[in-house]
Amino acid sequence: MDQTKIKNITAREIINGRGIPTIEATVCCESGITAKAAAPSGISVSDHEAVDLKDGGRRYMGKGVLNAIGNVETIIGPALIGMSVLDQEGIDRMMIELDGTPNRSRLGGNAMIAVSVAAAKAAAAASRLPLYAYLGGEAAAIPVICPNLISGSRTAGNHLDFEDFLVVPYGFDTFSESIRAVVELFHILYKKLCNQYGLIAQITALAPLCTATRTRLTS
């Protein structure tokens, strides 16, 4: 028996850091390997994104994901049972065909991405590799983190031209050193912004009331 074959797929509703429901999928293999993944669910939506399927109605202000969960457990899951988690392309292609829409509006992009990532994590576990190495191959290195330090545009309620301002801590010898550098930079930036603009809201990042990306920080 191929122990990498999918035995069962379930899903549940979880709440993200913004208080918005999203979907978490769990993929279980014949070997007992189990992996979970959650789909992101933000407030900024592009016209060309896959649909983040919501329930509508009064529950959770219409943002519940019970329909997406139902799609995982009654359509996606049964179709993928017996497939190997090592066949990522086949799994993704099957879900795209089941959905049959250009923007994933039937099954929900949130349902599909949660299952896809959970399958990839299960495959990495079956291969006894971290996810980045499983996806990246022999030449893969630990990814460089790119934390968002400043939020702008509609997400943050200010007039910055870009939604996210990321920092890339490149060139450190270890992952822990890069994390430390980002944390220290965050607190220095927070202090400077507070000195210049007053108390700064923290959304997923700092949200100063700047009016242009050309704004300069005072020393």
VEXDREN-2710 file (C-alpha; in Angstrom, 1 decimal):
% VEXDREN-2710
k/r/px/py/pz
1/MET/0.0/0.0/0.0
2/ASP/1.2/3.5/-0.9
3/GLN/1.5/5.2/2.5
4/THR/1.5/8.6/0.9
5/LYS/-2.1/8.2/-0.4
6/ILE/-4.7/10.5/1.0
7/LYS/-7.0/8.7/3.4
8/ASN/-9.2/11.6/4.6
9/ILE/-9.6/15.4/4.2
10/THR/-11.5/17.5/6.7
11/ALA/-11.9/21.2/7.3
12/ARG/-13.0/23.6/10.1
13/GLU/-13.7/27.3/10.6
14/ILE/-11.0/29.2/12.5
15/ILE/-10.7/32.9/13.3
16/ASN/-7.7/34.9/12.1
17/GLY/-6.0/37.8/13.9
18/ARG/-8.4/40.3/12.4
19/GLY/-11.4/38.5/13.8
20/ILE/-12.4/37.2/10.4
21/PRO/-13.3/33.5/9.8
22/THR/-11.2/31.5/7.5
23/ILE/-10.9/27.8/6.6
24/GLU/-8.3/25.3/7.9
25/ALA/-7.9/22.0/6.1
26/THR/-6.5/18.8/7.4
27/VAL/-5.0/16.1/5.1
28/CYS/-4.5/12.6/6.5
29/CYS/-2.4/10.0/4.8
30/GLU/-2.7/6.2/4.9
31/SER/0.6/6.2/6.9
32/GLY/-0.9/8.3/9.6
33/ILE/0.9/11.5/8.6
34/THR/-1.4/14.5/9.1
35/ALA/-0.9/18.1/8.0
36/LYS/-2.9/21.2/8.4
37/ALA/-3.0/24.5/6.6
38/ALA/-5.2/27.6/6.8
39/ALA/-6.1/30.0/3.9
40/PRO/-5.4/33.7/4.4
41/SER/-8.4/36.0/4.6
42/GLY/-7.8/39.7/4.5
43/ILE/-9.8/42.9/3.8
44/SER/-8.0/44.1/0.7
45/VAL/-9.3/42.2/-2.4
46/SER/-8.0/42.5/-6.0
47/ASP/-10.3/42.2/-9.0
48/HIS/-8.1/39.3/-10.2
49/GLU/-7.9/37.3/-7.1
50/ALA/-9.3/33.8/-6.6
51/VAL/-12.6/34.1/-4.7
52/ASP/-12.5/33.9/-0.9
53/LEU/-15.8/32.1/-0.6
54/LYS/-18.0/33.5/2.2
55/ASP/-21.4/32.4/3.4
56/GLY/-23.2/35.7/3.4
57/GLY/-26.1/36.3/5.7
58/ARG/-26.0/37.6/9.3
59/ARG/-23.6/35.0/10.9
60/TYR/-20.1/36.6/11.4
61/MET/-21.4/39.6/9.3
62/GLY/-21.6/37.3/6.3
63/LYS/-17.9/36.3/6.5
64/GLY/-18.4/32.7/7.7
65/VAL/-16.9/29.9/5.7
66/LEU/-19.2/27.0/6.3
67/ASN/-20.0/26.6/2.6
68/ALA/-16.3/26.4/1.8
69/ILE/-15.9/23.8/4.5
70/GLY/-18.8/21.8/3.0
71/ASN/-17.1/22.0/-0.4
72/VAL/-13.9/20.5/1.1
73/GLU/-15.7/17.7/2.8
74/THR/-18.3/16.7/0.2
75/ILE/-16.6/17.6/-3.1
76/ILE/-12.8/18.1/-2.9
77/GLY/-12.0/15.5/-0.2
78/PRO/-13.8/12.6/-1.8
79/ALA/-12.2/13.4/-5.2
80/LEU/-8.7/13.4/-3.8
81/ILE/-8.9/10.3/-1.6
82/GLY/-6.4/7.7/-2.9
83/MET/-4.2/10.3/-4.6
84/SER/-0.6/10.6/-3.4
85/VAL/0.3/13.8/-1.6
86/LEU/3.5/13.7/-3.6
87/ASP/1.5/14.5/-6.7
88/GLN/1.0/18.2/-6.0
89/GLU/0.4/19.0/-9.7
90/GLY/-2.3/16.3/-9.9
91/ILE/-4.0/17.4/-6.7
92/ASP/-4.1/21.1/-7.8
93/ARG/-5.3/20.2/-11.3
94/MET/-8.1/18.0/-9.9
95/MET/-9.4/20.8/-7.8
96/ILE/-9.2/23.3/-10.6
97/GLU/-11.2/20.9/-12.8
98/LEU/-13.7/20.3/-10.1
99/ASP/-14.2/24.0/-9.6
100/GLY/-14.5/24.8/-13.4
101/THR/-14.5/28.6/-13.0
102/PRO/-11.8/31.1/-13.9
103/ASN/-11.8/32.7/-10.4
104/ARG/-12.4/29.6/-8.2
105/SER/-15.8/30.9/-7.3
106/ARG/-17.6/27.6/-7.1
107/LEU/-15.5/25.8/-4.6
108/GLY/-13.7/28.8/-3.2
109/GLY/-10.1/29.8/-3.6
110/ASN/-9.9/29.6/0.2
111/ALA/-11.0/26.0/0.3
112/MET/-8.6/25.0/-2.5
113/ILE/-5.5/26.8/-1.2
114/ALA/-6.0/25.3/2.3
115/VAL/-6.2/21.8/0.9
116/SER/-3.3/22.4/-1.5
117/VAL/-0.9/23.7/1.1
118/ALA/-2.0/21.0/3.6
119/ALA/-1.2/18.4/1.0
120/ALA/2.2/19.9/0.3
121/LYS/3.0/19.9/4.0
122/ALA/2.0/16.3/4.3
123/ALA/4.2/15.4/1.3
124/ALA/7.1/17.2/3.0
125/ALA/6.5/15.3/6.2
126/ALA/6.4/12.0/4.2
127/SER/9.7/12.9/2.6
128/ARG/11.2/13.9/5.9
129/LEU/12.0/17.3/4.7
130/PRO/11.1/20.8/5.8
131/LEU/8.5/22.3/3.5
132/TYR/11.0/24.8/1.9
133/ALA/13.4/22.0/1.0
134/TYR/10.6/19.7/-0.3
135/LEU/9.3/22.5/-2.6
136/GLY/12.7/23.9/-3.6
137/GLY/14.7/20.8/-4.2
138/GLU/18.4/20.0/-3.3
139/ALA/19.6/23.6/-3.9
140/ALA/16.9/25.1/-1.6
141/ALA/18.0/27.4/1.2
142/ILE/16.1/28.6/4.2
143/PRO/13.9/31.4/2.8
144/VAL/14.7/35.0/3.7
145/ILE/11.8/36.3/5.8
146/CYS/10.2/39.6/4.6
147/PRO/8.2/41.1/7.5
148/ASN/5.8/43.9/6.9
149/LEU/6.7/46.8/9.0
150/ILE/4.4/49.6/7.7
151/SER/0.9/49.3/6.4
152/GLY/-0.6/51.8/4.1
153/SER/-3.6/52.5/1.8
154/ARG/-7.1/51.4/2.7
155/THR/-5.9/48.6/4.9
156/ALA/-4.4/51.1/7.3
157/GLY/-6.6/54.1/6.8
158/ASN/-3.8/56.4/5.7
159/HIS/-2.7/57.9/2.4
160/LEU/0.4/55.9/1.6
161/ASP/0.6/54.7/-1.9
162/PHE/1.5/51.1/-1.1
163/GLU/-0.3/48.6/1.2
164/ASP/2.8/46.9/2.6
165/PHE/6.3/48.1/3.2
166/LEU/8.5/45.1/3.8
167/VAL/12.0/44.7/5.1
168/VAL/14.4/42.1/3.8
169/PRO/17.0/41.0/6.4
170/TYR/19.4/39.6/3.9
171/GLY/23.0/38.4/4.6
172/PHE/22.7/37.1/8.2
173/ASP/24.3/33.8/9.0
174/THR/21.4/32.3/10.9
175/PHE/17.6/32.6/10.8
176/SER/17.5/33.6/14.5
177/GLU/19.9/36.5/13.8
178/SER/17.6/37.8/11.0
179/ILE/14.6/37.6/13.3
180/ARG/16.5/39.5/16.0
181/ALA/17.5/42.2/13.5
182/VAL/13.9/42.7/12.3
183/VAL/12.5/42.8/15.9
184/GLU/15.0/45.4/16.9
185/LEU/14.4/47.4/13.7
186/PHE/10.6/47.3/14.4
187/HIS/11.0/48.8/17.9
188/ILE/13.3/51.5/16.7
189/LEU/10.9/52.4/13.8
190/TYR/7.9/52.3/16.2
191/LYS/9.7/54.8/18.5
192/LYS/10.6/57.2/15.7
193/LEU/7.1/57.1/14.2
194/CYS/5.5/57.7/17.6
195/ASN/7.8/60.7/18.2
196/GLN/6.9/62.2/14.8
197/TYR/3.1/61.3/14.5
198/GLY/2.0/60.5/18.0
199/LEU/0.7/57.1/19.1
200/ILE/0.8/54.7/16.1
201/ALA/-1.8/52.0/15.5
202/GLN/-0.5/48.5/15.0
203/ILE/-2.6/46.6/12.4
204/THR/-0.6/43.7/11.1
205/ALA/2.2/46.3/11.0
206/LEU/2.6/50.0/12.0
207/ALA/0.0/52.3/10.5
208/PRO/1.3/55.9/10.7
209/LEU/-1.0/58.7/9.4
210/CYS/1.5/59.6/6.7
211/THR/0.3/61.4/3.6
212/ALA/2.9/60.3/1.0
213/THR/5.6/57.7/0.6
214/ARG/8.1/60.5/0.4
215/THR/7.6/61.2/4.1
216/ARG/10.9/61.3/6.0
217/LEU/11.5/60.2/9.5
218/THR/13.1/62.7/11.8
219/SER/16.1/61.5/13.8
END
